[in-house]
């Protein structure tokens, strides 16, 4: 398995854990909703945060943007699901903070590794 795929798997697992902790334990989202949020969030955060924002704006900016994007995406997925009571603003804020913290350390790994994009 290439280093990039391993990095994406790590990013997915971090997002899944953050979504589970914030959205399931705090506000009662289902595991299926959390799984969809983690899959889509991993893809979008990698494409936008890691490939576009990280090289242009640096680690802190990319981490904050990844956290905000994850929270917005989680809100959108829950709204599309039609279960607005399944998530609250407190859970979204915790999710955004967890993702931003995880991403900060993940970006440090990406910058140090020559074999992983960016």
C-alpha positions as CSV (number, residue, x, y, z in Angstrom):
1,X,0.0,0.0,0.0
2,X,1.4,3.4,-0.9
3,X,2.1,6.1,1.6
4,X,-0.6,8.3,0.2
5,X,-3.3,5.7,0.6
6,X,-2.0,5.0,4.1
7,X,-2.2,8.7,4.9
8,X,-5.8,8.9,3.5
9,X,-6.8,5.9,5.6
10,X,-5.3,7.6,8.7
11,X,-7.2,10.8,7.8
12,X,-10.4,8.9,7.4
13,X,-10.0,7.1,10.7
14,X,-9.3,10.5,12.5
15,X,-12.4,12.0,10.9
16,X,-14.5,9.0,11.8
17,X,-13.4,9.1,15.4
18,X,-14.0,12.9,15.6
19,X,-17.5,12.5,14.1
20,X,-18.4,9.6,16.4
21,X,-17.2,11.4,19.5
22,X,-18.9,14.7,18.6
23,X,-22.0,13.7,16.6
24,X,-23.0,10.4,18.1
25,X,-22.1,10.8,21.7
26,X,-23.1,14.4,22.1
27,X,-26.2,14.6,19.8
28,X,-27.2,11.1,18.8
29,X,-26.4,10.9,15.1
30,X,-26.5,7.3,13.7
31,X,-23.3,5.4,12.8
32,X,-24.4,5.4,9.2
33,X,-24.6,9.2,9.2
34,X,-21.2,9.4,10.9
35,X,-19.7,7.0,8.3
36,X,-21.1,9.1,5.4
37,X,-19.7,12.3,7.0
38,X,-16.3,10.7,7.5
39,X,-16.1,9.4,3.9
40,X,-17.2,12.6,2.2
41,X,-15.3,14.8,4.8
42,X,-12.1,12.9,4.2
43,X,-12.3,13.4,0.4
44,X,-13.2,17.1,0.6
45,X,-10.7,17.9,3.3
46,X,-8.0,16.2,1.4
47,X,-8.8,17.8,-1.9
48,X,-9.3,21.3,-0.6
49,X,-7.4,21.4,2.7
50,X,-4.4,19.4,1.9
51,X,-3.9,20.0,-1.8
52,X,-5.0,23.6,-2.1
53,X,-5.1,25.5,1.2
54,X,-2.1,23.8,3.0
55,X,0.5,24.7,0.4
56,X,-1.0,28.2,-0.1
57,X,-1.9,29.2,3.5
58,X,0.1,27.0,5.9
59,X,-0.8,24.5,8.5
60,X,-2.8,26.6,10.9
61,X,-5.0,28.1,8.1
62,X,-5.5,24.7,6.5
63,X,-6.4,23.1,9.9
64,X,-9.0,25.8,10.7
65,X,-10.5,25.5,7.2
66,X,-10.6,21.7,7.5
67,X,-12.4,21.9,10.8
68,X,-14.9,24.4,9.5
69,X,-15.5,22.5,6.3
70,X,-16.0,19.3,8.2
71,X,-18.7,21.0,10.4
72,X,-20.4,22.5,7.4
73,X,-20.4,19.2,5.6
74,X,-21.8,17.4,8.7
75,X,-24.6,19.9,9.0
76,X,-25.4,19.5,5.3
77,X,-25.4,15.7,5.5
78,X,-27.7,15.7,8.5
79,X,-30.0,18.3,6.8
80,X,-30.2,16.2,3.6
81,X,-30.9,13.1,5.7
82,X,-33.9,15.0,7.0
83,X,-33.2,14.5,10.7
84,X,-32.4,18.0,11.9
85,X,-32.8,17.0,15.6
86,X,-29.9,14.5,15.2
87,X,-27.2,17.2,15.5
88,X,-26.9,20.4,17.5
89,X,-24.5,23.4,17.3
90,X,-22.5,22.3,20.3
91,X,-21.8,18.9,18.6
92,X,-20.8,20.7,15.4
93,X,-18.4,23.0,17.2
94,X,-16.8,20.0,19.0
95,X,-16.5,18.2,15.7
96,X,-14.9,21.2,14.0
97,X,-12.4,21.6,16.9
98,X,-11.5,17.9,16.9
99,X,-11.0,17.8,13.2
100,X,-8.9,21.0,13.3
101,X,-6.6,19.6,16.0
102,X,-6.3,16.2,14.2
103,X,-5.5,17.9,11.0
104,X,-2.8,20.1,12.5
105,X,-0.8,17.0,13.4
106,X,-1.7,15.3,10.2
107,X,-0.4,18.3,8.1
108,X,2.9,18.1,10.0
109,X,3.2,14.5,8.9
110,X,2.4,15.4,5.3
111,X,5.0,18.2,5.2
112,X,7.7,15.9,6.6
113,X,7.0,13.0,4.3
114,X,8.5,13.3,0.8
115,X,6.4,10.3,-0.4
116,X,2.9,11.7,0.4
117,X,1.2,14.5,-1.4
118,X,1.1,17.5,-1.0
